[in-house]
């Protein structure tokens, strides 16, 4: 089960490990979001649905076992715990908290991939509509996918028809880069450099409405050599 409909959440306070895992799992066909700590993970979980959570146990602040208990109060999403502790007692604590599996550090990335796929194979099949996120958090903004509306607090952000189309396209695959050619295709425009440059202009205008600093975008990012990507909180 390795397709881009499968959305994973990586939670690890180590930026290097978090980045390496995210890149590895993306290369293996998953859509991957990442959180730096439990608080960040909770914010992502409020706005997005995930198929599986890879969660580090030892984190500053709230640890992974406490977060697992909290997730289990409201969600059956499978959880794979990562920890430097390999003692039996710690494994039992993790499983008792509601984790589905437990992998001790250091580990081979291939073993993590095998564990993830094994857990996903045990999960009942659900339709794409069931796992589609309903709301994306973008700093002070939120995007309602079902209604196609962007809000800043209680204020509706007015989008042009093209801007609205772009948000719908990006929200269908958050965290996944889309090339300018792909965006032109999704917008139903004729192919060519002129249309790709027009997309650049629309992206610039959309950033002015979404970003605190449009010249250094946080949420509508440029991915060198790949295109543009929507990166929600």
C-alpha positions in Angstrom: 0.0 0.0 0.0 2.3 2.7 -1.2 0.4 5.4 -3.1 0.0 9.1 -2.8 -3.4 8.8 -1.4 -1.8 7.4 1.8 -1.0 10.3 4.1 1.6 9.8 6.9 2.4 12.1 9.8 6.0 12.1 11.1 6.4 13.5 14.6 10.1 13.9 15.8 11.9 16.8 17.5 15.1 16.0 15.6 15.0 18.1 12.5 17.6 16.0 10.7 15.8 12.7 11.4 12.4 14.2 10.6 13.7 15.5 7.2 15.4 12.2 6.3 12.3 10.1 7.1 10.0 12.5 5.2 12.2 12.4 2.1 12.6 8.6 2.3 8.8 8.0 2.6 8.0 10.4 -0.1 10.4 8.5 -2.4 8.5 5.4 -1.6 5.2 6.8 -2.7 3.6 8.3 0.4 2.2 11.8 1.0 4.0 12.9 4.2 3.5 15.8 6.6 5.9 16.4 9.5 5.6 17.9 13.0 8.4 19.0 15.3 6.7 18.2 18.6 3.4 17.0 20.2 1.8 20.5 20.2 2.6 20.9 16.4 1.2 17.4 15.8 -2.0 18.2 17.6 -2.5 21.3 15.4 -2.1 19.2 12.2 -4.4 16.5 13.5 -7.1 19.1 14.0 -7.2 20.0 10.3 -6.0 16.9 8.5 -6.8 13.2 8.5 -3.9 10.7 8.4 -3.6 7.1 7.5 -0.8 6.4 9.9 1.4 8.3 12.5 5.1 7.7 13.0 5.8 9.1 16.4 9.0 9.6 18.4 8.6 8.8 22.1 11.4 10.9 23.6 10.5 14.6 22.8 10.7 17.8 24.9 7.4 18.8 26.5 4.7 16.2 25.9 6.3 12.8 25.1 5.1 10.4 22.4 3.3 8.0 24.8 1.2 10.8 26.3 0.4 12.0 22.8 -0.6 8.5 21.8 -3.1 8.3 24.7 -4.5 11.7 23.6 -4.9 10.6 20.0 -6.6 7.4 21.1 -9.3 9.3 22.9 -10.7 10.5 19.6 -9.1 8.6 16.8 -8.3 5.1 15.6 -5.5 6.2 13.3 -2.7 3.6 13.6 0.5 4.7 15.4 4.0 3.4 15.1 6.3 4.5 17.9 10.0 5.2 17.4 12.3 5.3 20.4 15.9 4.9 21.5 14.6 2.8 24.4 14.4 -0.9 23.6 13.5 -2.2 27.1 10.5 -4.5 27.3 8.8 -2.2 29.9 8.9 0.8 27.5 7.5 -1.3 24.6 4.6 -2.4 26.9 3.9 1.2 27.9 3.7 2.3 24.3 1.4 -0.6 23.3 -0.8 0.0 26.4 -1.1 3.6 25.4 -2.6 2.5 22.1 0.3 2.2 19.7 0.0 -0.4 16.9 3.7 -1.2 16.7 7.1 -0.2 18.2 10.5 0.3 16.5 13.7 0.9 18.4 16.3 3.4 17.2 18.6 3.0 15.4 16.7 1.2 12.6 17.1 0.6 8.9 14.7 2.8 6.9 13.6 -0.3 4.9 12.4 -1.9 8.2 10.4 1.1 9.0 8.8 0.9 5.5 8.0 -2.8 6.0 6.4 -2.0 9.4 4.3 0.8 7.9 3.1 -1.3 5.1 2.3 -4.2 7.4 0.1 -1.9 9.6 -1.7 -0.4 6.6 -2.5 -3.8 5.2 -4.3 -4.7 8.4 -6.5 -1.6 8.2 -9.9 -1.8 6.5 -10.2 -0.1 3.1 -11.8 3.3 3.1 -12.8 5.5 0.2 -10.8 8.5 -0.8 -13.7 10.7 0.3 -13.4 9.3 3.9 -9.7 10.2 4.3 -9.9 13.6 2.5 -9.0 16.5 4.9 -11.8 19.0 5.4 -9.9 22.0 6.6 -6.3 23.2 6.1 -4.6 25.4 8.6 -2.4 28.1 7.1 -1.2 30.2 9.9 -3.9 32.8 10.6 -5.8 31.5 7.5 -7.8 28.4 7.1 -9.0 26.8 3.9 -12.3 24.9 3.8 -11.9 22.3 1.1 -15.5 21.3 0.9 -16.8 24.9 0.4 -13.7 26.1 -1.5 -13.5 29.1 0.9 -10.5 30.8 2.6 -11.0 32.5 5.9 -8.9 34.8 8.1 -10.5 34.6 11.5 -14.2 35.5 10.9 -13.4 37.3 7.6 -13.9 35.6 4.2 -10.9 36.1 1.9 -12.1 37.0 -1.6 -10.4 34.9 -4.2 -10.5 35.3 -8.0 -11.8 32.3 -10.0 -8.3 31.3 -10.9 -7.0 31.7 -7.4 -9.9 29.6 -6.1 -9.1 26.9 -8.7 -5.5 26.9 -7.6 -6.4 26.5 -4.0 -8.6 23.5 -4.8 -5.8 21.9 -6.8 -3.2 22.4 -4.1 -5.5 21.4 -1.3 -6.1 18.0 -3.0 -2.4 17.1 -2.5 -0.9 19.2 0.4 2.8 18.7 0.8 3.2 17.5 -2.8 5.0 19.7 -5.3 3.1 20.4 -8.5 4.9 21.6 -11.6 3.8 24.7 -13.6 2.9 22.4 -16.5 0.7 20.3 -14.2 -1.0 23.3 -12.8 -1.6 24.6 -16.4 -3.1 21.2 -17.2 -5.3 21.1 -14.1 -6.5 24.6 -14.8 -7.6 23.5 -18.3 -5.4 25.9 -20.1 -3.5 25.4 -23.4 0.1 24.2 -22.9 3.0 26.5 -23.4 5.4 28.8 -21.6 3.0 31.7 -21.8 0.5 29.9 -19.7 3.2 28.7 -17.3 4.3 32.3 -16.8 0.6 33.2 -16.2 0.5 30.6 -13.4 3.6 32.3 -11.9 1.7 35.6 -11.8 -1.4 34.0 -10.2 0.8 32.3 -7.6 2.4 35.7 -6.8 -1.1 37.3 -6.3 -2.3 34.4 -4.2 0.7 34.7 -2.0 -0.1 38.4 -1.3 -3.4 37.2 0.2 -2.0 34.3 2.1 1.5 35.0 3.2 2.7 37.4 5.9 5.8 37.9 3.7 5.0 37.0 0.1 8.7 37.3 -0.8 9.5 34.5 1.7 6.5 32.3 1.5 5.8 29.8 4.3 2.6 28.1 3.0 2.7 28.4 -0.8 6.3 27.4 -1.3 8.5 27.2 -4.4 10.2 23.8 -4.7 13.3 24.2 -6.8 13.1 22.0 -9.9 9.7 20.7 -9.0 7.2 23.6 -9.0 5.0 24.9 -6.2 3.7 23.2 -3.0 1.0 24.0 -0.5 2.5 23.3 3.0 -0.2 23.6 5.7 0.7 23.7 9.4 
